[in-house]
Amino acid sequence: MSVYMQERLVGKARTHWLPMVFLAIVAVLFFHEAIFTEGVFYQEDIAIQMLPLRAFAAESVRNGHLPTWCPNVFAGYPIMAEGQVGFFYPLNAFFLLPIDPWVTFK
């Protein structure tokens, strides 16, 4: 490879780094609370729907029952059949610990 080609490739590589650095800086500025503090970055759906359903499922298992149906949501809600609650997801076993669900959620 000639010296001219090497210089040309190095110059292109330098110009390709600038947009990536810019996007990384924008991402850090946007997510600074989740990155630099002890906060959790989430929207209201998680706090209003997912956390209570997971806490209900964990409480049911602690009481010796499979949480097939949650009577607290309108006319009922199939917890084990619904995928977003993640009843069978292994990391959700932390909800079975006898501590506050907000702590296990983080």
C-alpha positions as CSV (number, residue, x, y, z in Angstrom):
1,M,0.0,0.0,0.0
2,S,1.4,3.4,-0.9
3,V,2.0,6.2,1.5
4,Y,-0.8,8.2,-0.2
5,M,-3.3,5.4,0.3
6,Q,-2.3,5.1,4.0
7,E,-2.7,8.8,4.6
8,R,-6.0,8.8,2.8
9,L,-7.3,5.9,5.0
10,V,-6.1,7.5,8.2
11,G,-7.8,10.8,7.3
12,K,-11.1,9.0,6.6
13,A,-10.8,7.1,9.9
14,R,-10.4,10.3,11.8
15,T,-13.5,11.9,10.2
16,H,-15.6,8.8,11.0
17,W,-14.8,9.1,14.7
18,L,-16.2,12.6,15.0
19,P,-19.9,11.6,14.6
20,M,-19.5,8.6,17.0
21,V,-17.9,10.8,19.7
22,F,-20.7,13.4,19.2
23,L,-23.4,10.7,19.6
24,A,-21.6,9.3,22.7
25,I,-21.5,12.8,24.3
26,V,-25.2,13.4,23.4
27,A,-26.1,10.0,24.9
28,V,-24.2,10.7,28.1
29,L,-25.8,14.1,28.5
30,F,-29.3,12.6,27.9
31,F,-28.8,9.7,30.3
32,H,-26.7,11.5,32.9
33,E,-29.1,10.7,35.7
34,A,-29.1,7.0,35.1
35,I,-25.3,6.9,34.5
36,F,-23.9,9.1,37.3
37,T,-26.5,8.8,40.1
38,E,-28.2,6.0,41.9
39,G,-31.5,6.6,40.1
40,V,-33.2,4.2,37.7
41,F,-34.1,5.3,34.2
42,Y,-37.6,4.1,33.4
43,Q,-41.0,5.4,32.5
44,E,-44.3,5.3,34.3
45,D,-45.5,2.0,32.8
46,I,-42.9,0.1,34.7
47,A,-43.7,1.8,38.0
48,I,-47.5,1.7,37.6
49,Q,-47.9,-1.8,35.9
50,M,-44.9,-4.0,35.9
51,L,-43.6,-3.6,39.5
52,P,-47.0,-4.2,41.2
53,L,-47.6,-7.3,39.1
54,R,-44.2,-8.7,39.8
55,A,-44.6,-7.9,43.5
56,F,-48.0,-9.7,43.4
57,A,-46.5,-12.7,41.7
58,A,-43.7,-12.9,44.2
59,E,-46.1,-12.5,47.2
60,S,-48.2,-15.3,45.8
61,V,-45.2,-17.6,45.4
62,R,-44.1,-16.8,49.0
63,N,-47.6,-17.7,50.2
64,G,-47.4,-21.1,48.4
65,H,-49.6,-20.3,45.4
66,L,-48.9,-20.1,41.7
67,P,-50.0,-16.6,40.5
68,T,-52.2,-17.8,37.6
69,W,-54.7,-14.9,38.0
70,C,-54.4,-11.5,39.5
71,P,-57.8,-10.2,40.7
72,N,-56.5,-6.7,41.4
73,V,-56.5,-5.6,37.7
74,F,-60.1,-4.8,36.5
75,A,-61.8,-8.2,36.2
76,G,-58.6,-10.1,36.5
77,Y,-55.2,-10.5,34.7
78,P,-53.4,-13.7,33.8
79,I,-49.9,-13.2,35.3
80,M,-48.2,-16.4,34.3
81,A,-49.7,-16.2,30.7
82,E,-48.5,-12.7,30.2
83,G,-44.9,-12.3,28.9
84,Q,-44.1,-8.8,30.1
85,V,-44.3,-9.6,33.8
86,G,-41.6,-12.2,33.2
87,F,-42.7,-14.7,35.7
88,F,-40.4,-17.4,34.3
89,Y,-37.4,-15.1,33.8
90,P,-34.6,-16.3,36.1
91,L,-33.5,-12.9,37.3
92,N,-37.0,-12.1,38.5
93,A,-36.3,-14.6,41.3
94,F,-34.9,-11.6,43.2
95,F,-38.5,-10.6,43.8
96,L,-38.9,-13.7,46.0
97,L,-36.5,-12.2,48.5
98,P,-38.2,-10.8,51.6
99,I,-37.2,-7.2,50.9
100,D,-38.9,-4.2,49.3
101,P,-39.8,-4.8,45.6
102,W,-38.3,-1.4,44.7
103,V,-34.9,-2.5,45.9
104,T,-35.1,-5.8,43.9
105,F,-36.3,-3.9,40.9
106,K,-33.2,-1.7,40.7
